[in-house]
Amino acid sequence: MGLHSCLELHNCTQNRNLNTLRLALAEFFGTLVLVATVVGSGIMGTQMSSDPGVALLINTLSTIFVLALLILILGPISGAHFNPAVTLVMWAKKLQPGTHVLPYVIAQVAGAIGGAILANVMFDQAPIQIATTERVSPGLFIGEIVATAGLLVVILVFIARDQARFVPFAVAAWIGSAYFFTSSTSFANPAVTIGRVFSDSFAGIAPASVGPFVLAQLIGAALGAVLAWAIINSTNKKENHVG
């Protein structure tokens, strides 16, 4: 291999690394803002009202608005996953390069932890806390499976229909609905779950509850991928039959 070829290979490798870093940074920023919103609005909700329903409504509205905005802004850059379960499914579906998986997951988890700390600081609380809210029960486990499965179905079906432009609004709508109809209030995200450990607030989750939640989310993600495939395949067969 000549010197020119070596230099080209080196430059290509550098460019790929810089691009991966840029994408990971977008995932870090998006997840940080998302968790800062989830935790911060939870703290604000409990400060504004002693009614848990009102606090949950404040938490939900803030989350769905910022989630839609973040996907709109960062979707064209990194895909706006903000979620290891989504990243893993995208990779399994060959919609995401394998080289991006680890940087994305690290960035998402780091961003989630940073977002919780940022929310704590904004509300004059101790920067690093450990949540004490236990969230372990069969119903919560099932709720997280449902929330995460539905999230993946929404994303994958819209992508398969070449309607990715609707994903920001569809994802926000699903998460907002699932806040109220699932027993777990729809974490649906391993990174967000880990981040919420670091704020002992309305949105917090105790470390002992993280394992079951993440397991449920991964099961839900796999189930959602299968359900989306079945829906897409069934739709394609129907269209071909009609044609």
N, C-alpha and C positions, 0 to 999 in steps of 0.2 A: 504494500500500500504506500503510495507516494505521500509527500508532505502535504500537498494540496488536499488530498482525500482525507488525511488525518485531521487537518484543520476544519474541513467541512463537517466531518463526523463529530468533532469536538463542539463546533458551533451548534449543530443540530441538537446534541445532548443538552447543551446549556439552554437552548431555547425551550426544549421540552421541560426541563426542570423549572425554568422561570414561569412557564405557562401553568404547570402544575401548582407551583407556589401561589400564583395569582388566583387560580381557581379555589385552592384551599383557603386563601385569605378571604375570599367572598363567602365561603361556607362558614368560616370563623365569625365574620362580622354579622352575617345573617342570623346565625344561631345565638350569638351574644345578644343582639337586639331583641330577638324573639323571647328568650328567657328573661331578660331584663323587664320586658313587658309583662310576661306571665307573673313573675314574682312581684314586680312593682305594683301592678294593678291589683294583685291580691292583697298587698299591704294597704294600698289606698282604699280598697273596698272595705276592709275591716275597720279602718280608721273613720270612714264615712258613715258606716252603719253597723249595728250589732246584729242585724238580720243576715244569716248566712246566705239566704236566697238573693238578697240585694248585692252582697259581696261577690257572689258567683256570677251574677249578671254583669257587674262592672268588669270582673275578670274576663268573662267571655267576650264582651264587646271589644275591649281593648285588644285582646288576642287575635280575634278574627280580622280586625281592621289592619293591624300591623302585619299579620301573616300574608294577607293579600298584597299589601304594598311591597313587602320584601320579595315575594315571588315575582311580582311585576318588574321590580328593579334588578334583581340578581338572577332571575331565570335565564336571560340570554347569556349570562356570563358562566355560571357554574351549574345551571340546572336548578338551583335553589332547593336542594334537598333538605338541608338543616336536620338530617335524620339518618342515622346509620342504617336503619331498616330499609328506608327508601334506596339508599346508595347500594346496599347489598342486592336488593331485588333488581335494580337497574343494571348492575353488573351481571347478575344471573341471566337477565333477559338480553344481554349483549347490547344494552343501550348506554353503557358506561365502560370505559377502559379499565382493566384490572389494576393498572398502575395508579389510578386515582383513588382506589378504595381506601387504602390505609391513610393517605394524607387527608382525605375527606373526613374519615371517622375521627382521626386525632383532632382535626380542626373543629369539628362539630362538638366533641366532648369538651375541649378546651374553651370554646366559645360559650357553651352552656354554663360551665362553672364560672367563667368570667361575668356572664350576664347576671347570675344570681348574686355575686359579690357586688356588682355595680348597683343593683337594686337595693341591696342592704345599705350601701354607702349613701345612696340618694335619700334614703329615709332615716338617716342619722342612726343607723343600727350598727352593731358590730359587723365588720366586713365579712368575716368568715364565721359562719354558724353551722351547727349540725342539727338538722330537723329532727323532731321527736314525734311527728305524726305517723302512726303506724297505719299502713294501708295493705293489710293482708287478709284476704278472705276469698272463698271460691267465687263469689259474685264479682268481686273486683277483678279477679284473674280473667273471668269470662268477659267482663266489660272491656278490658284492655285488648283481648283478642278481637272482639267485635270492632272496636274503635280503629285498630291498626289495619285489620282486614279491609274495612270500608275505605280507609284512606288510600290503600294501594289499588283497590278496584277503581276508585275515582280517577286517580292519576293515570293508570295504565289504559283504561278504556278511552279516556279523552285523547291520550297520545296515539293510540291505535286508530282513532278516527281522524287523525290529523287536525285535531281541535285543541292543540296545546295552549292556544291563546285563552281558553276558558279555564285552564287549570288553576290560576290564582284565585278565582272566585269560587270555583267548585270545591277546592280544598278548604278554603275559609268557611264555606257553607257547611261542609261535612264536619269540620272540627267544632264549629259553633253549635251545630245540632247535637253532636256527640257529647259536648260538655254537659248537656242536660238529660239526654236519654240513656247514657251509659252510667253504670254505677261508679266507675273510676274517674269520671269527669274527663275522660279522653286525653291521657298523656300521649299515647300512640307514638312514642319517640324515645328510644333508649338514651340518647344524649340529653334531652330535656329532663328525663327522669333522674339521671345522674346529677345534672346541674341543680335540680330542685332540692337535693340533699343539703346544699350549702346555704339554705335560708330557713330558719325555724319560724315560718310564717304560714299564712293561710294556704299557700301553694306548696309548702314543703312536704317532703316524704322521707321517712326515717330510713337509714341505711339498710336495715334488715328487710325492708319491703322492696328494695331495688331489684334484687335477684328475681323474685317472682314476677315483678312488673316487666322486666326486660325479657324474660323467658316468654311471657304471654305476648309481648309485642313481636318477638321473632316468629312465634307460631302464627300470630295474626298476619304478619307480613307474607309468610309462605302461603297461608290459606288465601289471602287476598290475591296473590299472584296466580294461583290456580283458578280461583273464581273469575278473575279478569280474563284469563285465557279461555275459560268455558264460555263466557259471555261473548267475547270477540269471535271465537270460533263458530258459535251458534248463529251470531248475526251474519257472518260471512256466508255460511251455508244457506241461510234463509235468502240472502240477497242473490246468491248464485241460482238458487232454485226459482226465484221469481223471474230472474232474467231469462 
